[in-house]
Amino acid sequence: MKDKILNFLIIFLLTILVVNVFFKDKENTTTWVLTFKSSKTSYTIPASPSLLITNNTDKSVKLNTCNDIAINYSWEKLVFPKEFCKDLDIKPNTKETIEYNKYYNQFLNEWTYNYLIKLDKKEYITQTEIKNKWIISKIFVWLIYAPLYNLTIFFIILFNNSLWWAIITITIIIRLFLLYPQHKMMLSQRKLQAIQPKIKAIQEKHKWNSQALWVEMMKLYKEESVNPFWSCWLLIIQMPILLVIYRIFINIKDYSNVYYIYDKLWNFNLDSIGHNFFGMDLLGVWWVTWISLWIFIAVIQFIQVKLSLANNKSNAKWVVLEKKKDASNYSSFMPDPDLLNKFMLYWLPAMVWVFTYSLLAWVWIYWGISTIFTIFQQLIVNKIVKK
């Protein structure tokens, strides 16, 4: 029966392959089309619209960004300054993007904006919709994003347009803000390591009664002033901040952000931001930068994890908490703490490399400075716990 099903699937796939090869419409395979398309179907105010031009023909396409392209809003044509008007020569099988982000103030009204392109007696039409943010998004932007963005711009101006020093300063401020919850989390982790023998004893005593085990564990945590959930709280606290910081730096030179700049910083020129540090482009990705930064991050990440596991010499295996269905005995439910510690110590740097290799260089810098800050904080915590 299995052979018949397999033979049927093979014949079916071969039939589809033959149909696609010999009976496919030849006209659909030709790539002679010239297309104009808005990069996004919709934007939110302040918008940074752009027009994507794809030339899949065998000829070059020449056009002027003002004379040949018109953007209509409510039956009125948008007017752009002379410096925006330029001639483009788009080669065959290439793409060109026309950016309108410097002129975000032309797109401050909710409406459907139509692009009308007239070229070689042909007309091309595309459109994009400008929307306003929801009330929750507005509150988030004006209470968190806008202040942090202006603070970043302030430090860039303070340090002579250096993005490098602004990143360092912002990182230190964030770490100081998280100093207390980070300190509590580290103390809780070290205390949790110290009371592992007591946890082991409770688990052995109540391994057949999960309810009693849970009650005794909570009682022990209370007596020892240990909160195993501090790491979760720290993540909840810092995640919104990290997301905002990431968005700020990833769009640091987007002109639509001028919409959020306060009056006293209004004359700041985004083009003056210096994002190079000793030949390293903080807003770019380059394999030499990637490898050098990864080695740096891996080393300090190893040191930080090593310090967090200092004096942790517990060799006890965690006991069974559950019994599998239809099983005659209990199997291990929780991992060996030593194995878990070794995983964090040796594999965490490798995981950092895998998950962050494509990130911009400034993310590595932020991560590195934050980790160094954590190392010093961990040294202090270790001394407190030792006393």
N, C-alpha and C positions, 0 to 999 in steps of 0.2 A: 504493500500500500504506500509506504514511504517513497519507494522508488518511482511509482507512478506519479505521485505529487511532485517530486523533484523534476522528473522529465517534463511534466506539464509546465512548470515554472520556467525551465530552460527554454522550451519552445516559445512560450509567451514572450519572454524577454528578447529572444532572437527576432521574433516577428516585429516587435516595436522598433528594434534597431534597424531592420531592413526598411520599414516604412519611413523612418526618419531620414535615412540615408538617400533613398531613391525617389521618394515622393514628396520630399519637403519643398515648399514653395521657394523657388530660387530668388524671387524678388525680395523676399523678407530677409535674405541673408546679406544683401548689399548694404553698405554703410556709407551712403552719400548724403545723409541728413545733416543739416545745420540746425542746432537747437539753441534756444534761449530759455533759461529756466531760473526762477528765483531759488536761491539756495535753501530757503525754508518756505513752507506754505503759510506760516504765521510767525509773528514776533510779538513780544510784549514790550511796552514802553518802559525805558528808552530802547529803541530798536537799532540794530546794526545790520540793515538789509544788504544783500549782495546779489548780483546777477551772474549766473554761471553760463558761459558760452562754450558750447562744444562743437568743434568743427570736424566732422567726420567725412568731409569731402576731400577731393584731390587737388583743391585749389586754395590759395590763401584768401582770407576774408579781411577786408579793410573797412574800418568804420570809425566814427568819431563818437565819443561817449556822450556828447551833448547834442550834436546835430542829427545823429541817426537813432538815438534812444530817447524816448520821452516817457516820463512817469506822470500819470494823471491821478489826481486826488479830487474826488467830488467834481469832476469835469474841469478841473483847473490843472494846468501843467506846472510841475515843480521846476523852479529855476535854481541852477547851481552856479557857483562862482567860476570865473575863467580858469583858475588853476586846476579845476576838476576836468575841464575839457581837454581831451588829448586824443590823438590818433592811435588806433590799435591795428596791428598787423598779426592776425591769428593764423599760424601756419596749419597745413593739413594735418588732420588726426591729432590735434592738440586742444587744450582747454584754456580758457582765460576767465578770471573772476574780476568783476568790477565791484569794488567795495564802496559802500555809501556810509560807512560808520562815522566818518568825520562830520557828516551832515545829518546826524541823528535828530537835530531840531526841526528838520523838514518832515519827520515822521512821528510827530507827537500827538496825532489825532487818531482816534479809533476809526478805521475805515479799510476798505479794500483798495489797495494801490495797484494800478494797472501799468505794466510795462508795454510800450508800443515801439517795436523796432521796425524801421523801414530800411530795406537793403535790397538793391538790385531789383527794384519794382515789385518786391515781395514784402508782405507784412507778417511779423511774428508777434504774438501776444502771449504774455504770461502775467501772473498776478501774485500778490502776497497780501496777507491780512495782518493789520496791526491791531493788537488787543491791549487792554489795560490789565494790570495785575489784579488778582483777587485780593480781598481785604486782608486775609491772613498773610499773603505774600507781601503786601505793602507794609504791614506792620513789621514783618521780619526784616525787610530791606531797610526801612528807615530807622529801626531800633538797633540792628546788629550790623548789617552789611555796610550801610553808608558811614556810620562812625568808624568802623575798622578800616574801610577804604581810605577815608580822610586821614586817619592816623598813620596809615602806611605812606600816603603822599607826603604828610608832614615830615616823617623821618627821612624819606627820600630827599626832600628839599634840605633838611637839616644836615644830612651827610653828603652834600654837594652832588645830588642826583644819583647817588650810589644805591642800587637795588640790593647789593650784597649786605651793606651795613643795616639797611632797613629790615632785611630778613632776620639778621641776627637780633636786632632790637625787639622786633615783634615776637620772635621765638622766646626770648628771655621774659618778656611781659606775660606771655601765655603760660610759661612754666611757673612764674611767680603766682599767677592767678590760680594755678592748679597745685600749688605747693602743699596746702593743707590736705586736700583729698588724696593726693599722691602719697604724702607722708603716712596718713592713716592706712592706706592700702598696703604700703610696704611693711608697716608694723604688724598689720593683721596677717600678712603672708608669713613673716618670720615667726610670729607666735603660733601660727597654724603648723608650721614645721616643728616647733619645739614641743607641741603637745601631741605629736603623732603616737607616742607610746600610750597615752591615755585614750586616744581614739581607737587604737588597736584593741585595748582591753575592753572597751565598750562594745566594739564590733564582735569580739569573741563571745562576750557575755550574752548579747541579744541577737546573735546571728540568725536565730529562728523566728524572731519577732521584729518585723520591720517597723511597726508602730512604736514599740518601746525603744528601739534603736534610735529612731528620729527624735523622740522626746529627750532621751539621755544626751544625744549629741547637741541639741539646742541648749540644754541645761549647762553642758560643759562650755560651749561657746560663750554663754552669758557669764559664767563664773570666771573664765579666763579673759574676758573682754575682747573676744575675737569675733570679727564679722567677716565670714567667708565671702560675702557679696559685695565687699568694698570695690573690687575690681570692676564689677558690673556698673556700680554707681559712677566710678571714674570715667568709664567709657561713655555713659549717658551724658555726663557733664561736658566732656571735651569734644564729642563727635560733632555737635552743631558748630562749634568754634572752628574745628579743623576743616569742615566742609566750606565754611565761609572764607577762611584764609586761603584754601585751595582755589576757590572761585575768584578771589581777589587777584591772586598772583597769576593765575592762568589767563586772566583778561586784563592784566594791569595796563596794557597799552591800547585797550579798546576805547575808542573815543566816546562811545555811548556812556561810559562811566563819568564823563564830565558833567552829566546830568545830576550826579550825586555830590559833586565837589562843593564844599562850603564856600561862601563869598570870599573869605580871606585867602583862600587858596585858588581862586578862580583863574588867575593869570598863569597858573602852572602849565607848562607845555609837556604833554605826554611823550613827545618825540625826544625830549632831553634825558629821559631815563636811561642811565647807564647799566646795562645788564651783563657786562663782561667782567670777569674776575680772573686775572692772570691768564687771559686767553680762553677762559671757560665761559661759554654762553649759558647763563642761568635760565634762559627761556628756551633753550634748545636741547636736543638729544644727539649726542655724538658718542661713538663707541669707545674712544679713548677716555672721555669724561666718565662714561658709564662704568668702565672697568676700574678706573682709579677711585671713583667715589664708592663703588661697591666694595672694594678692598678695605677702604677706610670705614665704611659702615659695618662691614662684617666683623672687623677687629673690635670696634667699640661695642658692638652688640654682644659679642662673645664675652667681653669684660663685664658688661652690665649684668648678663644672665649669670655669669660665674659668681659675681658678688651677691646676687640675690639668693644663690644656693649655698653660700658660704656656711660652714659648720653644720650643714645638713647631712648627717651620716646615718640616717635611718635606713636599715636594710629590710624592714618588715614589708611583707606583701599585704596588700589590702584584702580584706576578707570578702566572702560571698554575701551579696545583698539580695539576690534573687535566685529562684530555682526555675530552670527551664521546664516547659511543659513536657510531661511524660518522661522526665529524667529521674533516675534513682538517687542521684546525689547532686550536690550544689557545685556549680562551676564558677570560676573567677569572673566577677562582674566589673571590678575596677582594675585599672592597670597598676603595675608595679611603679611606685613613686620614683625609684632610682632610674628606671627605664624612661619614665616621663621626663625626669630632669636631664638625662643625657640627650633626649630628643631636643629639648629646648636649647641645650648648650651647644650642640653641634649642628643641628638641622635648621634652627631658627635663622641663622645668617644666610643659609642657602635658600630658605623660603623667601627671605627678604629680597634676595637677588632675583628669584623667579618672578615674584609678583610686582616688582618695581623697576624692572630693567628698562621699560619704555617710558618712564616718567621723566618730566623735565628736571634739569639739574638742580633747580632751587628746592625741589622736594627733598632731594638727597641732603642738601645743606641744612634744611629745616630739621630733618630727621636726625642728622648727625649732631647738631647743636643740642637738640632736645635730649638725645641719648647721653651726651656728655654731662648735661645738667642732671640727668637721672643717676648717673654714676656717682657723682659727688653726694647727691641726696641719699643714695643707697649706703655709702660709706658711713654717713652720719647715723642712719637707722641701724646699721650693724653694730655700731658702738653703743647705741642706746639699748639694744636688745641684749648685748653681751653683759652690760652692767646689771 
